[in-house]
C-alpha cells in the first residue's frame, strides 16, 4: 500500500486528463444505475479523487482553467438559450423573483450568523451575500430535458443573474469599505464603467456578429468567434469589479437571437461544453470539498447545518412564495427552487475575497470554520439542487405530454423534402428546413438531387452524391436525421413528384432560379410544371445573407387565403421560423385574414412577436418594397390558378418581384390544395408537362405581336 501511495497524486498531464475523461465517461453510467443525477456523480467523484479524499489527483492549474471555462460556459448557455421574448413580457416577474431570491436568504443568513453563530456584522454580511447568490449548476439537467425556454426556467435564470449581480455589488461595497474606497467617487466610477460595458456590448456585439456571420460560414471560425465574445465579456466585467460569470451570461443574452437553438453552431457549443468543460468544472468543485470536517467535532457539524439549512430554506421560501404570487404550478415552484438553491464556484470566489480582507493584524474576515462550513455547504446544496431539478423536470415533462396528447393533431403528416442542386444554395435550404420542422416529431428530412438522364449523368450523379454527403454531415451537426437520394430522370419535375410520393412527403423546399432580367421564364425550367402538377405545399427561397442575421419577416397574404386547405400549414412553418430566429414577423393582408392569423399565433405561438398591417388590395404589393431592408425576409403567399384565393393580379408577380424586390431575401409559398395530384394520369402516352396559359399572358403576347 505504501508503494502504491508513492505514485499519487498523479502529476503527469496526460494521466490527469485520462482520469478526468474516465470519470466523465463512467459517472453517468454508475449514477444512472442508482437513479441519481449524474451531475452529483461528477461532484462526488471530485471529492473522492481530490486531496481530501484518496488524493489521486492534485488540483493543478488545469482544473482552475477548465473549471473557470466550465462555469462561464454554464452561464453563457443560460443566456444563449433564454427565452428573450418571455423576459420582455414578464420583466416584472423577473424583478420580483430576483429580489425575493436575494433578500430572503440574505436576511435569514445574516440574522442567523449575527445571533446564533456570533459572527461580526461584516462576516455575517459576507455570508449573507454568499447564500443570496447561487450557481446554475443544475442547468445541464434542464438542457437534457429540453426545458430551456420553459417559464419557470427562464424566471430562475433571470432571477439568478439579478441576485448574483446584487451580491457582487454588495461584495464590492464590503471590499471597498476595508480599502477605504467606498465613497461616492468609488460608486460613480463603478456605475460609469458598468454603464459603458452594457452600452458598448449592446451596440458593438450585434454589429460585429452580423458582420462576421455574413462573411464567414466556416464552422470552426464561427465557434471560435462566439467563444471569443464570451471570454472578452467575462474579462471586461472582471475589470469593472464584477465576477466574469455576469459577463458570460450577458454576452450569451446578446448573442441569443443570432444562434438559433436548432442550428449546427448551437449543437457544437452545447456538445463541447457538456462533454468537457462543464464536467471539468463539477469535478474541480468536488475536489475543494473536505468531508472530514464534518467529523471534526459537533461545533463544525452545527455550523455546516446552520449555513446549509438557512441558505436552502431561504431559497425555498423565495421560490415557492414567488410561484404562489405568480400563480405557477407546484412543479414550476420545484424547478425554481432546484435551479436557485445550489452554490459552487461563485461562493468560493466570494470566500476568497473575504480571506483577503484583514480585520486586525494577522486576523482575516473569514476564519477556517466559516471556510469549511461554506465548502461543505457547496456539496449539500449541489446534491439538493440537482435532485430537485431532476424531479421537477420530470414533472413538467409529464404535464406537457398530457397536455399535448389531448390537443395535438393526430394526423400530422409532416415530412419535408429538400430539392437541392447547387452547393452554394443547399446549406441555406437545410438551415431553413431545420428551423421550420417540428422537433417533437423527430422525423427525418429528405434531401433529393435529380439529374438528367443523358450522356453527362454519371458526372452529375457523382456531384450530387458529394453534395448530399456534405448536407448529411451538416444535418448530423445539428442532430437532425436525413434521408438522401440521387435520382435519374428525363424530366426534373416528374422526378421530384415521384420521389415526393415515394417518401410520403408533405411539402417541398427548394431554391429559386436567379435571373438578371425580367423574362417569362421566371420560375425556371420545371418549377411551373411542378406547382401545377402537385397540390402540396411548395416553398421557393432566395437568401442573400445568413438567416441567423434576419431581424424581421414580412409576409404578404392574399385575400381569402384563410379559406385555402394549406392555410394553417404555411402559417405554422412561418411561426416556427420567427420563433427560432427570435425576430419579428409582420403580416400584410385583409383584416379578415389578419384576424384569423392573430388568433392562431396567440393560441399556438404566444411567444412570437407578430405585427399586423392592413393591405386593402394586392396592387399595393410593390409599395411594400420600400419597407423591406437587407436584413428582412419578404414572404409572398401566392396561389395556383383556379383556387379560391387566386386573382389575376398574381400573374404580374414574377415581374413585380424582379423589378421591386431584386436583391432582397425572398420566399414564395404555394399552399396545399384539395384533390389528388394532377400527374396521376401521367404515362408514356400522356404529356409530361401541361402548360396553363392565362388570359393575361395571351393578351400580352398579342400586344407584342402587334407592335
N, C-alpha and C positions, 0 to 999 in steps of 0.2 A: 504493500500500500504506500509506503514511504517512497519507493522507487517510482511509482506511478505519479505521485504528487509532484515529483520534480519536473514533470512535463507541463504542469499547469501553473499559472494561467497561460493559455496559448497566446503567443505574441506574433507568430507568422501571419502576415496579412491574408495570404491565400487560405490558410486553415480557418482563420476567423470568418472570412466570407463564406467558406463552405459550411461551417457550423450554423451561421445565421440562415443560410439558404435551407439547410436541413430542418431548422425549426419552422421556417415559413412553410415548408412542404408538409411536415408531419403534424404541426399544431392543429390545422383544420381537420385532419383525418381523425386524430385522437379525440378532439373536442366534439366532433360530430357523433362519435360513438357514445359519448357521455351526454349528448344533447345539451351542450353548453356552448354559447357563442365563442367562435374561435379567437376573437379578439382577447378574451380572458386568457386563452391558452398562450397567446404571444406574451402578455404581461407576466404570467406565471412562469413561462419558460425563461424570461429575462431574470426573474427572481432566482430561479434555480441555477442558472449558469453564471450569475454575477458574483462579485467579490463577497457578498454577504450570504451566498448560497454555497454551491460546490466549487466556486472560484475557477470555473473552466475558462472563462474569457475575461479579459480586462477591458473595462470601458474606456477604450482609447479614443483618439480623435475621430475615427471613422463613425463611431456612434454619435459623437457630438455633431458632426457634419450631416450625416444621413438622417439623424433624428430631427435636426432643425429643418431640413428639407421636408421630411415627412410631416412635421407639424404645419409648415407653410402649405404643404400640399392639401392637407385636410381642410384648412381654412379657404384655400383657393378654390377647391372643388365645391365647397359650400356656397361660395359666391357665384361660381360659374353655373351651378345647377339650380340656383334660387329662382323662384317664380317672381320675376320682377314686376309683372303686372299685378300679382297678388299683393306685393309690397305697396304699390301705389294705391290700391283700393283699400288696403287695411292698415294704412300708416298709423292710425290712432291705436289700433290693436297692438302693433309692434311696440309703440312707445309705452303703452300700458303694461304689457308683459315684461318689457325690458326694465322698466322701473321696479316692478314687483320682484323680478328675479334678482335684482341687485339689492334693493333696500331691505327686503325681508331677511335674507340670510346675513346681510351685513349688520343689521341692528341686532339680530339674535346672537350672532357670534361675538360682536363687540361687547354686549352686556354680559354674556357668559364669561368671556375672557377677563373682563374687568372685575366681576363679582366672585365667580367660582374659582377660576384659576389664579386670581390675584395678579394679573399681568398689569404692566403700566398702561397708561392711556395710548401711548404711541404703539406699543406692541399689540394691544387689543385692536387698534385701528388697522394695523397691517394685517393681522389675522382676519379681520372682517373683510378687508379688500380681497384677500386670497379666497375666502369662502363665497364672496359675492360674485366673483368671476367664475368661469368654467371653460373647459376644453371640449370640443365636439368629438370626443374620442370614439363615440358610437356611431358617428356619421357613416362609416363604411357599411354598417348593417342596413341603414336606410337605403343606401345606393344599391345594395344587393337585392332589396325588395322593390326597387323602382319607385320609391315614395318621395323622391327629392322635391317634387312640386306640390306635395300634399299640404293642406293648410296648416296643420299642427307642426309640420317640419319647417316650413318657411317662417312661421312665428318663432319657433325655437332658435333657428339660425340667426334671424334678425335680432331677437332679444339677447342672444349670446354676445353679439357684437356690441350692442348697447351697453350691456353690463360689463363686458371686458373693457370697453373704452372708458367708462366711468371709473372702473377700478384702477386702470393705468393712469388716468389723470389724477386721481386721489393719491396714488403711489408717488407720482411725480411731485405733487404738492408736499407729501411727507418727506421725500428725499430733499426737496428744496429747503424745507424748514430746518433740516440738520446742517445744510450747507450755507444757510443764511441768504438764500436766493428766492424766497417765497413772496417777495414784494410785488407791487403792481407791474414793475418792469419785466419781471420773470413771466407773469401771466400774459402781458401784452405781446411779448416776443413769442411765447408759445402759441398764442392764438393766431398771430400773423403767419408763423411757419406752417401751422396746421391748415389754415385757410389757403395759403399758397400751394400746398401739396394737393389739397382736394380740387381746387380750381384748375391747377395745371394738369392733374390726372384726367379730369373730366373733359378738358378741352383737347389735350395733346394725344392721349392714348387712342381715342376713337379715330382721329385723323391718321395717325401712324399705322393703326391696324388696317384701316380701309386701303391705304396706300400699299401696304405690304401684301395683303391678301389678293389684291387685284393683279399684282405683278409677279408674284411667286406662288406657284402651286405645288412645289416640292414638299412632300410630307415631313421630311426631317427639318427643313428650314422653317416651316410653319410651327412645328413643335418647339424648336429652339427659340423662336421669336416669342412664343407665349410664355415659356419659362423665363426668358429674359425680362419680360414685362413684370412677371410676378416677383422676381428677386430684386429688381430695381425699386419697385414699390415698397417691398419689405425693408430694403436698405434705407430708403428715404424716411420712412416712418421711424426707424430706429434713430436716425439723426435728429428727428424732431424731439424725441424723448418718449415715444410710444413703442411698445413691442412690435416687432416686424409682422406678427400674425395679423394685425389690423391692416397693414398694407397689402398683405397677400390676399386677404378677404376682399378688400376694396378693389384691387385690380381684377379679381375674378368677377366682381359685380359689374365692372365696366365692360369687360370682355364677354359678358353673358350673352348678348344678342348677336355677337359675331361668330360664335361657335355653337351651331345647333346641337341639340342633345343627341341626335341620331347620326351625326357626321363622323367620318373616319378620324378626324382630328380629336374629337371628344373621346372616342373609343381609345385612342392611343394615350391620351392624358390620363384617363381612368385606369387603363391597364397597367401602365408603368408605375403609377402611384400605388395602386392596390397590390401589385406584385412585389415591389421592392421598398420604396421609400416609407410608406405608412407602416408596414410591418417592422422595419428597422427602428422607427420611432417608438413603437409599442414595446419592442424588446429592450430598447435603451431605457425606457421609463421603468420597466421591471427591474433592471439592473441597479437602479438607485435605491430600491426598497430593501430595508433591513428588517426582516420578520422577527429576528431575535430580540429586537427592542420590546416586543410585546411581552416577552417573558423576563424582562429585566427587573420587573417589580410591579406592585399594584398601582403605584403612582403613575408610572408610564402608561399602563393599560387604561387608567382612568382618564388621562389627558387625551389619549387617542380616541377613546369612546366619546368624550365630550365634543371634540372637534368634528368627528365624523357625524355624530348624531345631530348637533345643532346646524352644521352646514347642510347636511342632507335634508333634515326636517324643514329648514328654511326654504330650500329649493322646491320641496314637495308642496309646501303651503302656497308658494308663489305660483306654481304650475296649476294646481287644482283650483285655486281661487280665481286665477285668470280664465281657465276653461269654463268655470261656472259663470263668471261675469259675461264672457263672450258667447255663452250658450253652445259650447262644443261638447262632444260626446266624451264618455269616460275613457275610451281608447285614445282620443286626442289628448286628454289630460295625462294619461300614462306616457304617451310619446313625448309630450312637453317636459315632463319630469325626467324621463330617461335621458333625453339629449342634453339637458341643462344641469344634470347632477354630478357629472364627472369633473375631476380636477387632475391635471397632469403637468405638462411642461410649463404652462403659464404659472402655476402655483410655485414650481421650483424656481422659476426666474424671479418671482416676487420675493421668495425666501432669500435668494442670493443677494438681492438688493438690501434686504434687512440685515443680512450678515455683514454688510459693509458699513452700516450706519452705527457709529460709535456714540453710545450714550454717556460713557465715562472712560477714563484711560484703561484700556485693556478689556472693556466690557461693551458688548455689542447688543443691538436691539433684539436679535434672535439668538436664544440660547440653544443648547443641544436638545433639551427636552421638546421645545417647540419645533425644532427642525425634524426630529424623529417622529413627532406626532403628525406633522404635515405630510411627511413621506409615507407613513402608514395610512393616512387618510386617502392618499392617492390610490393605493391598492384597493381599499374597500369601496371608494366611490366609483372606480373603474368597473369593478365587478357589479355593483348595483346598477350603474348606468347601462352597461351592455345587456344585462339580463332583462331589465325593464324595457329597453328599446326593442330587443328581440321579441318580447311578449307583446308589446304594443303594435309592432309591425305586423305580426300575425293576426292580431285582432282587426286592424284596419283592412288588411287584405281580404279577410273573410267577409267583412262588412261590404266591401266594394264588389266582391264576387256575387254575393246575394243580391245586391242592387242591380248589377249588370245582367244577371240571369233573368230578372223579371222585366227588364226594359230593352235589352239588346235585341236587334233583329236576328231572327233565327235563320234567315235565308241570305246572309251576307255572302256574296259570290266574289268578293274582291280578289283579283289576281291580275297584276299589272304586266303588260307585255311592252318591252322596250325594243324599238326598231332602231338599230344602230348601224352606221356605215362609216362615218368619218371619225378618226381618232380624236380630233380636237373638240368635237361636239358630244361624243359618247359619255365622257365623265360627267358632264353637266346633266345629261338625261338621267344618269344613275343617281346623282345627288337629288334631283327633283323627285324621282320616284321614291327614294328613301324617305324624303320629307313628307310625301303625300300618303304613304302606305299606313295601314292600321297596324301598329306594333303589337297590339294584343292578339291579333290573329296569327302572327308569326308565320305568314305564308311566304314562300319563295317568290322572288321576282323571276321573270323570264326575259332573257336577252336574246334577240334574234338578229341574225345577219343574213340577208337574202342577196344572192349573187346571180347574175345572168348565166344561163347555161349555154355558153358559147366557147370559142377557142381559148379564151383567157380565163375560163372558170377555175382552173387549177390554181393559178396565181392569186386570183381574187379570194378563193376559198382559204388559202393559207394566210392571207392578210386578215380575213375575217376571224380565223381561229386565234391569231395573235391578239387581235382587238378584244375578243371575248375573254381570253385568258387574263388580259390586263384588267378588264372590268370585274372579273370574278375575284381578283386579288383586292381590288378597291372595295367590293362589297363585303369581302371577308374582314377587311379592316374596320368596317362599320358594324360587324357582327350581323350581317344580313345574308340570308341564303339566296342562291341564284341558280337557275337552270339556264343552260345556253344551248344554242343550235345554230349551225350554219346550214342554210337551205339553198339548194339549186332550184331555179325556176326560170321558165321562159317569159314569165310576166311577174314583175316585182309585186304588184298589188295582189295578184292571186296567191303568190307565195306567202304573203303576210296574212291573208284571210285564212288560208288553210292551216297555218301554224296557230293562228288565233283560236280556231275551233279545236285543234288537236290538244292544245294545252288548257282548254276551257277557261280562257282569259275573260276578264270583264271590261278591260279598257286598253287603249294603246297610247303610249307616249313616244313621240318622235320629234326630230329636229326639222326646222323649216329650211327650205332652199333659200340661198342668199342671192338676190338679184341686184344688179346695178342700175336697172332701169325698169320702168313700168311696162309690162307686157302681158299678154293674155295667159301666159303660162306661169302665173304667179305661184300656183300650187305645185309646180314641178311636173314631172312626167307621169306620176302614178297616184299622187295623193287625192286628186279629184275622183279618180276611179275607186280609190279606197273608201272615201267617205260616202260616195254614192252607193257603194255595194256592201257596206257594213253598217248596221243600225246600232252599233255600240259606241261608247264614248271614245273620241279621238282627241288627243291633246297635242298641238303643234307648238313648239317653243323655239325662241331665239334669244340667247343671253349674250350680252356684250360685256358683262362683268360678273364676278362670283356672286352666287345667290346669298351668301352669308353677309354681304355688304349692302343688301337691299334695305331701304328704310320704309318703303310704302308699296302696297299693291293696289292698283286702281283697276276696277272691273266695270266694263260696260255691259249692261244687261238689257236685252231687247224686251219689248213689251210682250206680255203673255208667256214669258219664259217659265213662270211658275206652273204652267199647265203641262209642260213637257215631262215625259216619264223620267228623264235623266236630271231633273232639277236638283234633287237632293244629293245626287252623286257628285256633280261638279261643285256644289256648294260645300259639301263635306271636305272634298280634296283641298279647296282653296282655304277653308278654315284651318285645316291641319297645317297647311303651308305657312299661313300667317302666324299660327301659334308656335311652330317650331322656329321660325325666323325671328319671333318676337317683334314684328313690325306691324304697323297699322295697315288696315285694309279698308278701302273706300269703294262703295258701290254707287254706280250711276245708273239710274233707271226710273221707271214709272213708280209712283207712290204705292200702287197696289203690290207690285213685285217687291219693293223695298220693305214693306211691312212684314211680308212673309219671311224674307231673308233675315230681318232683325229678330223675329220670333224664333227662328231656327237657331241662330247663333247664340241668342240669350239662353236658350234651353240646353243646347248641346255643347257650346264652347263659350261659356261666360267669361273666360279669361282673354278671349280675342278682342283686341281694340278695333272695333268696327265703326265706320262712319258711313252716312247715307246722304247722297246728294241727288235731288230730283233732276231728271233729264226728260223733258217733255216729248221730244221726238228724236228718232235715230239720226236725223240730219244734223243734229248737234254734235255728232261724234268727232268731226275734225276740230271742233272748238276745245276738246279735251287735251289736244296735243300741247298747248301752251303750259298746261299744269303737270306734264309728265317730265320729271327730272331724270338725269342719267342714272341715279340710284333708285328709280322706281321701276316696277314691273307693270306693264299695261296688259290687261287680260280682256279679250273680246269673246263673249259668249255668243256664238253665231247659231245658225240653224240650217238644216237641209231643206231643199225645195219640197214643198207640199206639206210641211209640218205647221203646227198651229202658231208658232212664233216666227215663222218665216215672213219676210217682207221684201219687196223688190229693192229697197234701199241696200240690202245686203249684197246685191250684185256689184255695187260700187266698192265693196270692202277692200279687195286687193289694191285698187288704185289709191284709195284713201290711206291705207296702211303704208304703201310705198311713198306717197307724197308727203304725208304729215307725220308719220311715226318712224321714219328712217333713222337707223342708229339707236333705237330705243330697245330696252328689254321687252320682249313681246311674247304673248301666249294666246293662242286661238283654240277655243274649245268647241267641238261638235258634240252636243249631248246625246245621251241614249234616246232611242225611239222605239215605239212599239213595232211588233212584227218580226218575222224571220229575216235573215239576211237575204239580200237580193241575188246572191250568187248561188242559190240553191239550184237554179236551172243551168248553171254553167257546165258545159261539156265541150267536146271537140266540135260539135256542130253548132253550138251557140257562140255568139261573140263573147270574148272575154272582157270587153270594155264597152259600156254603154254611156256615151256622152250625152248629158242632159243639157240642152241649149235653152236659154231663156229668151223671152221677148226682148229684153234689154240688150243682150248680145246680138240678136238678129237685127235690131234697129241700128245699132252702132255699125255693124258690118255694111248695112245698106247705105248709111250716110257716107262711110268711107269710099264705097264704090262709086257714089255719085260725084265725089269731089274730083 
